[in-house]
């Protein structure tokens, strides 16, 4: 059974390992090793994930099964692109599930809990809703860490 819970500061180490592993699994074949390494160094690490967990404008949800992390979702509130309307938009910034749990309801459980946590007054959006959907993933525009153009992995 999948248990969904908010991440705690003590989860930062496990979360950074899960986040990097699932990102590499999802996008590794479509990118160079150098681009993947750059992206992962910039976006995943115990201190980075601890900072995300502590952010008041972000909620990190963890999916656990049999004592291990099976996936995670990160929700962010704040500025949204022009295609998103609503008084208080919230973004599903990341949602990843380990490969051996694909098709087992983990992503659906994370999505459901994310929607519940956002509340009815919040419009939740992701890259998919702005016309970038390709094979169920949002298109990576080439803007990576700190907005560097054309540096880093490209998501299909």
C-alpha positions as CSV (number, residue, x, y, z in Angstrom):
1,X,0.0,0.0,0.0
2,X,1.2,3.5,-0.9
3,X,1.5,6.0,1.9
4,X,1.8,9.7,1.0
5,X,3.2,12.1,3.5
6,X,4.9,15.5,3.6
7,X,8.7,15.4,3.5
8,X,10.6,16.3,6.7
9,X,14.1,17.8,7.0
10,X,15.4,14.3,7.9
11,X,14.2,13.1,4.5
12,X,16.6,15.3,2.5
13,X,19.3,12.7,1.9
14,X,16.9,10.0,0.7
15,X,15.0,12.5,-1.4
16,X,18.1,13.8,-3.2
17,X,19.1,10.2,-4.1
18,X,15.5,9.4,-5.3
19,X,15.2,12.7,-7.2
20,X,18.5,12.2,-9.1
21,X,17.9,8.5,-9.8
22,X,14.4,9.1,-11.2
23,X,15.5,12.1,-13.2
24,X,18.4,10.1,-14.7
25,X,16.1,7.2,-15.5
26,X,13.5,9.5,-17.2
27,X,15.9,11.6,-19.3
28,X,19.3,9.9,-19.4
29,X,18.9,8.3,-22.8
30,X,18.0,11.6,-24.5
31,X,20.9,13.7,-23.1
32,X,24.6,13.6,-22.9
33,X,26.3,12.4,-19.8
34,X,27.9,15.9,-19.4
35,X,24.5,17.6,-19.5
36,X,23.0,15.1,-17.1
37,X,25.8,15.5,-14.7
38,X,25.6,19.3,-14.8
39,X,21.8,19.2,-14.2
40,X,22.1,16.8,-11.4
41,X,25.0,18.6,-9.6
42,X,23.0,21.8,-9.8
43,X,19.6,20.4,-8.8
44,X,20.1,17.5,-6.5
45,X,22.0,17.2,-3.2
46,X,21.1,16.9,0.4
47,X,21.5,20.6,1.1
48,X,19.5,21.5,-2.0
49,X,16.6,19.2,-1.1
50,X,16.7,20.3,2.5
51,X,16.3,23.9,1.3
52,X,13.3,22.9,-0.9
53,X,11.7,21.0,2.0
54,X,12.1,24.1,4.2
55,X,10.6,26.6,1.6
56,X,7.3,28.0,2.7
57,X,6.1,28.3,-1.0
58,X,6.9,24.6,-1.7
59,X,5.4,21.3,-0.5
60,X,7.3,18.1,-1.1
61,X,5.2,14.9,-0.8
62,X,6.8,11.5,-0.5
63,X,5.3,8.2,-1.6
64,X,6.4,5.2,0.6
65,X,5.8,1.5,0.0
66,X,7.2,-1.2,2.3
67,X,9.5,1.3,4.0
68,X,11.1,2.7,0.9
69,X,10.5,5.8,-1.2
70,X,8.6,5.0,-4.4
71,X,8.2,8.5,-5.7
72,X,7.7,12.2,-4.9
73,X,5.9,15.3,-5.9
74,X,6.8,18.9,-5.4
75,X,4.2,21.6,-5.4
76,X,5.2,25.3,-5.7
77,X,3.0,28.4,-5.3
78,X,3.9,31.7,-6.9
79,X,4.2,33.2,-10.3
80,X,2.6,31.3,-13.2
81,X,2.8,31.6,-17.0
82,X,0.1,33.7,-18.7
83,X,-1.7,30.6,-19.8
84,X,-2.7,29.9,-16.2
85,X,-5.6,31.7,-14.6
86,X,-6.7,31.8,-11.0
87,X,-6.2,33.8,-7.9
88,X,-3.6,31.6,-6.3
89,X,-1.9,29.3,-8.9
90,X,0.1,26.3,-7.8
91,X,2.5,24.3,-9.9
92,X,3.3,20.6,-9.8
93,X,7.0,21.3,-10.3
94,X,8.2,17.7,-10.1
95,X,6.4,14.3,-10.0
96,X,8.6,11.2,-10.3
97,X,8.1,7.5,-9.5
98,X,10.7,4.8,-9.5
99,X,10.5,2.6,-12.6
100,X,9.5,-0.6,-10.8
101,X,6.4,1.2,-9.4
102,X,5.2,2.6,-12.7
103,X,1.6,1.6,-13.4
104,X,1.0,0.7,-9.7
105,X,-1.0,3.8,-8.7
106,X,1.9,5.7,-7.1
107,X,1.7,8.7,-9.5
108,X,-2.1,8.8,-9.1
109,X,-1.8,8.7,-5.3
110,X,0.7,11.6,-5.4
111,X,-1.4,13.6,-7.8
112,X,-4.5,13.1,-5.7
113,X,-2.8,14.1,-2.5
114,X,-1.2,17.1,-4.3
115,X,-4.7,18.3,-5.4
116,X,-6.1,17.8,-1.9
117,X,-3.2,19.8,-0.4
118,X,-3.7,22.6,-2.9
119,X,-7.3,23.0,-1.9
120,X,-10.2,24.0,-4.1
121,X,-9.3,27.7,-4.4
122,X,-6.0,26.9,-6.0
123,X,-5.5,26.3,-9.7
124,X,-2.8,23.6,-10.1
125,X,-0.8,23.6,-13.3
126,X,2.2,22.0,-14.9
127,X,4.1,22.3,-18.1
128,X,1.6,20.0,-19.7
129,X,-1.2,22.5,-19.5
130,X,0.6,25.1,-21.5
131,X,0.9,23.1,-24.7
132,X,4.2,21.4,-24.1
133,X,2.9,17.8,-23.7
134,X,4.8,15.2,-25.5
135,X,4.6,11.6,-24.5
136,X,3.3,12.5,-21.0
137,X,6.3,14.7,-20.1
138,X,6.7,18.4,-20.2
139,X,9.2,19.8,-22.7
140,X,12.4,21.1,-21.3
141,X,13.1,24.5,-22.9
142,X,16.9,24.5,-22.4
143,X,16.7,26.9,-19.5
144,X,18.5,25.2,-16.7
145,X,19.9,26.3,-13.4
146,X,19.8,30.1,-13.0
147,X,18.3,30.5,-16.4
148,X,21.4,29.7,-18.5
149,X,20.1,29.3,-22.0
150,X,20.8,26.1,-23.9
151,X,22.7,24.6,-21.0
152,X,21.6,21.2,-19.7
153,X,19.3,18.3,-20.5
154,X,16.5,18.6,-22.9
155,X,13.4,16.8,-22.0
156,X,11.4,15.3,-24.9
